[in-house]
Amino acid sequence: MIDFPPIWYVYCFDKKIEPNSYERLKISLGSIPTEFSINIITWHSNLNERLKYDFPNRNIFNLVVNKRKFSKSLYINLIADFENKKGNKYFYLSDIDLFFHPEYFYWLKFIMEKLDYRSSDLRIITNNFHIRAIPKYKLLPDFLYGKLNFYFPELYNWNLPTNFNEILIRKLSKSGFAHGCGLIPLGALRKIGGYNSELIGHGPEDDLFNQRIKFYSRVYYHKGNYRSSTFHLPHPPLNQQNRLNNFKYWFDSLEDIKLNGLYSDLIRR
């Protein structure tokens, strides 16, 4: 194994969407070189058995937890507690929707060494491209892709690319950053009281976390080329039932940070 922080996934899905989620997980796992350690926190007790069947030559650790109302933040905090007890200083937070360039983790390790990550609390966020779903009708305008795929997902073919060559022939949205993933320093994470686990569902726990951790961590955004980038696999919108409440919380928190400096929710839920 390469000397690299443990790579973690959160895998907790309702029955209706779990089969498609597992397909994306397999593609993401398959894009990580075998020299790197993979860990998954999950409430699916049969996940380990399925992974052994699909990845017979790979040791993937599963941390099985009780099912509860989904909060991605809560499960990330459980990962942080687990790694802190092991004495680790960092972990890498991945996502089942990320495909990694074959050289991505080698480049990331190089960047980490250049920035002397061992002697400080370093948060690294890397470049990301969104792979677009395939429109079923040629007349669908590209500039409306964001709104159309969100409100009318039935207008698109959500077939998944399974390797990098297939990604290269797909349309990609303009590059940005994978704000919810990357290298996370445990020391700084604990100082801000962890992720905001009162947020239910997905988003914007990642943006709020990055706003809060910058008070105790060097935050480095790496704008590289394909080789140091991730690629977000296409899927219809998920877990949007609490979207408006979460984003109101996000804007209220930003105002609090602006007025009072560091914002930290110290109550662990």
C-alpha positions in Angstrom: 0.0 0.0 0.0 1.1 3.6 -0.7 1.6 5.9 2.2 -1.6 7.9 1.7 -4.5 8.9 4.1 -7.4 6.5 4.1 -10.0 7.1 1.3 -13.6 7.2 2.6 -17.0 6.9 1.0 -20.5 7.5 2.6 -22.8 4.9 1.2 -26.4 5.2 2.6 -29.3 5.1 0.3 -33.0 4.2 0.3 -34.1 1.0 -1.5 -35.5 2.8 -4.5 -32.3 4.5 -5.6 -29.7 2.1 -4.1 -29.3 -0.2 -7.2 -28.2 2.7 -9.4 -26.1 4.1 -6.6 -24.2 0.9 -6.4 -23.4 1.0 -10.1 -21.9 4.4 -9.6 -20.0 3.2 -6.5 -18.5 0.3 -8.5 -17.3 2.7 -11.3 -15.8 5.1 -8.8 -14.0 2.3 -6.8 -12.7 0.8 -10.1 -11.0 4.1 -10.9 -8.8 4.1 -7.8 -5.5 2.2 -8.1 -5.2 -0.9 -6.0 -2.3 0.6 -4.0 -4.7 2.9 -2.1 -6.7 2.0 1.0 -10.5 2.2 0.6 -13.1 2.5 3.4 -16.9 2.8 3.3 -19.3 3.8 6.0 -22.7 2.3 5.3 -26.0 1.1 6.7 -26.3 -1.6 4.1 -25.3 -4.8 5.9 -24.9 -6.8 2.6 -22.6 -4.3 0.9 -19.4 -6.1 1.9 -20.6 -9.3 0.4 -21.4 -7.6 -2.9 -18.1 -5.8 -3.0 -16.2 -9.1 -2.4 -18.0 -10.5 -5.4 -17.3 -7.5 -7.7 -13.8 -6.8 -6.3 -12.5 -10.2 -5.3 -8.8 -9.2 -5.2 -9.3 -6.0 -3.2 -9.6 -5.4 0.5 -12.3 -2.8 1.1 -13.2 -2.0 4.7 -16.9 -1.5 5.6 -17.9 0.4 8.7 -21.5 -0.7 9.2 -23.7 1.7 11.2 -27.4 1.9 12.1 -29.8 3.4 9.6 -31.3 6.7 10.6 -32.6 9.9 9.0 -30.0 10.6 6.4 -27.5 13.4 7.1 -24.3 13.1 5.1 -22.6 15.4 7.6 -23.4 13.0 10.5 -21.7 10.1 8.8 -18.7 12.2 7.9 -18.4 13.0 11.6 -18.5 9.3 12.4 -15.6 8.8 9.9 -13.7 11.5 11.6 -14.2 10.0 15.0 -13.1 6.6 13.7 -9.9 7.9 12.2 -9.1 10.1 15.1 -9.2 7.0 17.4 -6.7 5.4 15.1 -4.4 8.3 15.5 -4.6 9.5 11.9 -4.1 13.1 11.0 -6.0 13.1 7.7 -8.5 11.3 5.6 -9.6 11.7 2.0 -13.3 12.1 1.5 -14.5 10.7 -1.8 -18.0 10.3 -3.3 -19.7 7.5 -5.2 -20.2 10.0 -8.1 -16.5 10.6 -8.6 -14.4 9.0 -11.3 -10.7 9.6 -10.8 -8.2 10.0 -13.6 -5.7 7.1 -13.5 -3.0 9.5 -12.3 -5.1 11.5 -9.9 -4.0 10.1 -6.6 -0.4 10.0 -7.5 -0.6 13.7 -8.5 -2.4 14.5 -5.2 0.3 12.8 -3.2 2.9 14.8 -5.0 1.0 18.1 -4.3 0.6 17.1 -0.6 4.3 16.5 -0.3 5.1 19.8 -2.0 2.9 21.6 0.4 4.4 19.8 3.4 1.1 18.5 4.6 2.5 16.5 7.5 3.6 19.7 9.4 0.3 21.6 9.1 -3.5 21.3 8.8 -4.0 21.3 5.0 -7.3 21.1 3.2 -6.9 20.3 -0.5 -9.8 20.7 -3.0 -9.1 19.7 -6.6 -10.5 20.4 -10.1 -13.7 18.6 -11.1 -15.6 18.2 -14.4 -19.3 17.2 -14.5 -20.1 14.6 -17.1 -23.4 15.5 -18.8 -26.3 13.1 -19.3 -27.1 12.5 -22.9 -30.1 14.4 -24.2 -32.8 12.3 -25.8 -33.7 15.1 -28.2 -31.2 17.0 -30.3 -33.1 20.3 -29.9 -32.5 20.5 -26.1 -30.2 23.6 -25.7 -26.9 23.1 -23.9 -27.2 26.4 -22.0 -30.3 25.2 -20.2 -28.8 21.8 -19.3 -28.6 22.7 -15.5 -32.3 23.6 -15.2 -33.6 21.0 -17.6 -31.9 18.0 -16.1 -32.9 19.1 -12.6 -36.6 19.7 -13.3 -37.1 17.3 -16.3 -34.6 14.4 -15.8 -36.8 12.2 -18.1 -35.5 14.2 -21.1 -32.0 12.7 -20.6 -30.3 9.3 -20.9 -28.4 8.7 -17.7 -26.2 5.9 -18.9 -22.9 5.9 -17.1 -19.4 5.9 -18.6 -17.3 3.1 -17.2 -13.8 4.1 -18.1 -11.8 7.2 -18.9 -12.0 6.7 -22.7 -15.8 6.8 -22.5 -15.6 10.0 -20.4 -13.5 11.7 -23.1 -16.2 11.3 -25.7 -18.9 12.7 -23.4 -19.9 16.4 -23.1 -18.4 17.9 -19.9 -19.7 21.0 -18.1 -17.2 23.8 -17.4 -14.7 22.7 -14.8 -15.0 23.8 -11.2 -14.0 22.3 -7.9 -15.1 19.2 -6.0 -16.0 21.2 -2.9 -17.4 18.2 -1.0 -14.4 16.0 -1.4 -10.6 16.0 -1.1 -8.0 15.9 1.7 -9.4 16.8 5.2 -7.3 17.6 8.3 -8.8 16.0 11.4 -7.3 18.5 13.8 -8.9 21.5 12.1 -12.2 19.5 11.7 -12.4 18.8 15.4 -11.7 22.4 16.3 -14.8 23.6 14.4 -16.9 20.9 16.0 -17.2 18.7 12.9 -19.6 19.0 10.0 -23.1 20.5 10.5 -24.9 17.3 11.2 -28.2 19.1 11.7 -28.4 19.4 7.9 -30.7 16.6 6.5 -30.1 15.1 3.1 -27.4 16.4 0.7 -26.1 19.9 0.4 -24.8 22.4 1.2 -22.8 20.7 4.0 -19.7 20.8 1.9 -19.7 24.6 1.2 -20.5 25.4 4.8 -17.7 23.1 6.0 -15.2 24.8 3.7 -16.2 28.3 5.0 -15.7 27.2 8.6 -12.5 25.2 8.3 -10.6 28.0 6.7 -10.2 29.6 10.2 -8.0 26.7 11.3 -6.6 25.2 8.1 -4.7 26.1 5.0 -7.2 25.6 2.2 -5.6 25.0 -1.2 -7.6 24.9 -4.4 -5.7 23.0 -7.1 -6.7 24.0 -10.6 -5.0 21.4 -12.7 -5.5 19.5 -16.0 -7.3 16.2 -16.5 -4.6 14.2 -14.7 -5.2 15.9 -11.4 -9.0 16.1 -11.8 -12.1 14.2 -10.8 -15.1 13.6 -13.1 -18.6 13.7 -11.6 -20.8 10.8 -12.9 -24.2 11.9 -14.1 -27.3 11.0 -12.1 -30.8 12.5 -11.6 -31.2 14.8 -8.6 -31.2 13.0 -5.2 -32.5 13.8 -1.7 -33.9 17.1 -2.5 -36.7 17.0 0.1 -34.9 19.4 2.5 -33.2 21.5 -0.1 -34.8 24.9 0.7 -34.4 24.5 4.5 -30.7 23.6 4.0 -29.9 26.5 1.8 -31.7 28.9 4.1 -29.5 27.6 6.9 -26.5 28.0 4.6 -27.2 31.7 3.9 -27.9 32.4 7.6 -24.6 30.8 8.5 -22.7 32.9 6.0 -24.2 36.0 7.5 -23.2 34.8 11.0 -19.6 34.1 9.8 -19.5 37.6 8.2 -20.6 39.3 11.4 -18.9 37.2 14.1 -16.0 35.4 12.5 -15.7 31.6 13.2 -19.0 29.8 13.2 -19.0 26.5 15.0 -22.0 24.3 15.8 -20.6 22.6 18.9 -23.6 20.4 19.5 -23.0 17.0 18.0 -26.3 15.5 16.9 
